[in-house]
Amino acid sequence: MFHKKKHHQEAVPAQEAPLTVFPSQLSFWTGGAFRLLGSGIRFYKIVFVNVKVYELAFFAEDSTCVSSLQSLKAQGFFRDVSDQTCCAALSAGRFKKMLVFHLLRSVTREQFVDRLGEDLRPRLQQTGDEGLLQPFVAYFNDKQFEAGTQVLMLWTEEGVLEGGVFSPSQHDFTHVQPTLRMPSENFCKAMFSIYLEPTTMVPDARQQWITSVRRIIGAQ
């Protein structure tokens, strides 16, 4: 599915996976072709050293993404094209959205899921949906997070979060069956807001997503 970048100057440590070149278009188990809006790297600081943990890419169903953002523009949603407005449009637009996590190093379940749960909890508390956190976290109980693992999370137009954890050898996602299902619009919003808000831990990726929105609506 993805192409790996070659490193000529330094070897990649055994516990790390090579960086990924995400394709400009990709197909999943639902919808048409998805376009890449951008990607970036999540770093953790370990003993004063920034360590690459995962890459995160945002894909959007191409045809519906363009028409939805153009429709929001026609409705006056973009009173400005600030970073915050562009990110709000990605959340408000009625089109399929996919987050693709590509682990660059092996991590424990606690390191990946518990930290994600910490980010989700206050957002779900605001909407009274904190009870959804337990089944979400429980889904990952038997999952492995070795280097190269891919975690996919799709926000459907019906307000359902679908996805799953896939092995490093999985390259085609058109025929897979999502095993994670959270039928809650609020949960979808909470998940994506972690990365769309200014406090995101993948600021470079967020900036690419913003640039993509501006290009789609003809503001750049």
C-alpha positions in Angstrom: 0.0 0.0 0.0 2.6 2.5 1.1 6.1 3.1 -0.2 9.0 3.2 2.2 11.5 6.0 2.2 15.1 4.9 1.7 17.7 6.1 4.3 21.2 6.4 2.9 22.9 8.3 5.8 21.8 6.3 8.8 20.4 2.8 9.4 16.9 2.5 10.9 17.1 1.0 14.4 15.7 -2.6 14.6 12.7 -1.5 16.7 11.7 1.2 14.2 9.9 1.0 10.9 10.9 3.1 7.9 9.0 6.3 7.2 6.2 6.0 4.8 5.4 7.8 1.5 1.6 7.8 1.6 0.0 7.7 -1.9 -1.9 10.7 -3.1 -5.0 8.5 -3.5 -6.0 5.3 -1.8 -9.1 3.0 -1.6 -10.6 1.5 1.5 -13.5 -0.9 2.3 -16.1 1.7 1.5 -16.6 4.7 -0.8 -14.7 5.8 -3.8 -11.1 6.9 -4.1 -9.8 8.8 -1.1 -7.4 11.7 -1.5 -4.5 12.4 0.9 -4.8 15.8 2.6 -1.5 15.5 4.4 0.5 13.6 7.0 2.9 14.2 9.8 4.9 12.5 12.6 4.0 12.1 16.2 7.0 12.5 18.6 7.3 11.4 22.2 10.0 12.9 24.4 12.0 10.2 26.1 14.9 11.3 28.3 15.1 14.7 26.6 15.1 13.0 23.1 12.3 13.3 20.6 11.5 9.8 19.4 9.3 9.2 16.3 6.3 7.0 17.4 3.9 7.1 14.5 3.0 8.9 11.3 -0.6 10.1 10.9 -2.3 10.7 7.5 -5.7 12.2 6.8 -7.6 10.8 3.8 -10.9 12.1 2.6 -13.3 10.6 0.0 -12.3 12.7 -3.0 -15.6 13.5 -4.8 -17.7 14.1 -1.7 -15.0 16.0 0.1 -14.7 18.5 -2.7 -18.5 19.0 -3.1 -19.0 19.2 0.6 -16.4 21.9 1.2 -17.6 23.8 -1.8 -21.1 23.6 -0.4 -19.9 25.0 2.9 -18.2 27.8 1.1 -21.4 28.7 -0.8 -23.3 28.7 2.6 -20.9 31.3 4.0 -19.1 28.9 6.3 -15.8 30.4 5.3 -16.2 33.9 6.6 -12.4 33.7 6.8 -9.9 31.0 5.9 -8.2 30.9 9.2 -6.6 27.7 10.4 -9.4 27.1 12.9 -12.1 27.6 10.2 -10.4 25.2 7.8 -10.2 22.6 10.5 -13.8 23.2 11.6 -14.8 22.6 7.9 -13.0 19.2 7.9 -15.1 18.2 11.0 -18.4 19.7 9.7 -18.2 18.5 6.1 -20.4 15.5 5.3 -17.9 13.2 3.7 -16.0 10.1 4.6 -12.8 10.8 6.5 -10.0 8.4 7.4 -7.1 8.7 9.9 -4.3 6.3 9.1 -1.7 5.7 11.9 1.5 4.0 10.8 3.6 3.0 13.8 7.3 3.8 13.4 8.3 1.8 16.5 6.9 -0.9 18.7 4.8 0.3 21.6 2.8 -1.3 24.3 -1.0 -1.2 24.2 -0.9 1.1 27.2 1.4 3.6 25.4 -0.9 3.8 22.4 -4.4 3.3 23.7 -4.2 4.8 27.2 -2.7 8.0 25.9 -5.5 8.2 23.3 -8.0 7.6 26.0 -6.6 10.4 28.1 -7.2 12.7 25.1 -10.7 11.4 24.4 -12.0 11.5 28.0 -12.4 15.3 28.5 -13.9 15.6 25.0 -16.5 12.9 25.7 -17.3 14.3 29.1 -18.3 17.6 27.5 -21.0 15.8 25.5 -22.0 13.3 28.1 -20.6 10.4 26.2 -17.8 9.3 28.5 -19.4 5.8 28.7 -18.3 5.1 25.1 -14.6 5.2 26.2 -14.6 1.8 27.9 -15.8 -0.3 25.0 -13.4 1.6 22.7 -10.4 0.9 24.9 -11.5 -2.7 25.4 -11.5 -3.3 21.7 -7.7 -3.0 21.7 -7.1 -5.4 24.6 -5.8 -8.2 22.4 -4.1 -6.1 19.8 -0.4 -5.9 19.1 1.4 -2.6 18.3 4.6 -3.7 16.7 6.6 -1.4 14.4 4.8 -1.1 11.0 1.3 -1.8 12.4 -1.4 0.4 10.9 -4.5 1.6 12.8 -7.3 2.9 10.6 -10.2 5.0 11.8 -13.0 6.0 9.4 -15.6 8.7 10.2 -18.6 7.8 8.0 -21.2 10.2 6.7 -23.7 8.5 9.1 -21.6 9.4 12.1 -20.1 6.0 12.8 -16.4 5.4 13.6 -15.2 2.3 11.9 -11.8 0.8 11.7 -9.3 -1.7 13.0 -5.7 -2.6 13.7 -3.8 -4.2 10.7 -0.5 -5.9 10.5 2.6 -4.5 8.8 2.0 -7.0 6.0 -1.5 -5.6 5.1 -1.2 -3.5 2.0 -4.7 -3.6 0.5 -7.7 -2.3 2.5 -10.4 -2.5 -0.1 -11.5 -6.0 1.0 -10.9 -5.9 4.7 -13.8 -5.9 7.2 -13.6 -3.2 9.9 -13.8 -4.8 13.4 -14.1 -1.6 15.4 -17.4 0.2 15.3 -18.5 3.1 17.4 -22.0 4.4 16.3 -21.7 7.9 17.7 -21.3 11.2 15.9 -19.9 12.8 19.1 -17.3 10.0 19.4 -16.2 10.7 15.8 -15.9 14.4 16.5 -14.0 13.8 19.7 -11.5 11.5 18.0 -10.8 13.8 15.0 -10.7 16.9 17.2 -7.6 15.5 19.0 -5.7 16.1 15.8 -7.6 19.0 14.3 -7.4 21.4 17.3 -4.5 23.8 17.7 -3.2 21.6 20.6 -2.6 18.7 18.2 0.5 16.6 18.7 1.0 16.5 14.9 1.2 20.2 14.0 2.9 19.6 10.7 0.2 17.3 9.5 -2.5 19.8 10.6 -0.9 22.5 8.6 -0.9 20.3 5.5 -4.6 19.5 6.0 -5.4 23.2 6.3 -3.5 24.0 3.1 -5.5 21.2 1.4 -8.8 22.8 2.4 -7.7 26.2 1.2 -6.8 24.7 -2.2 -10.1 22.8 -2.5 -12.1 26.0 -1.9 -9.9 28.1 -4.1 -8.5 30.2 -1.3 -4.9 29.4 -2.1 
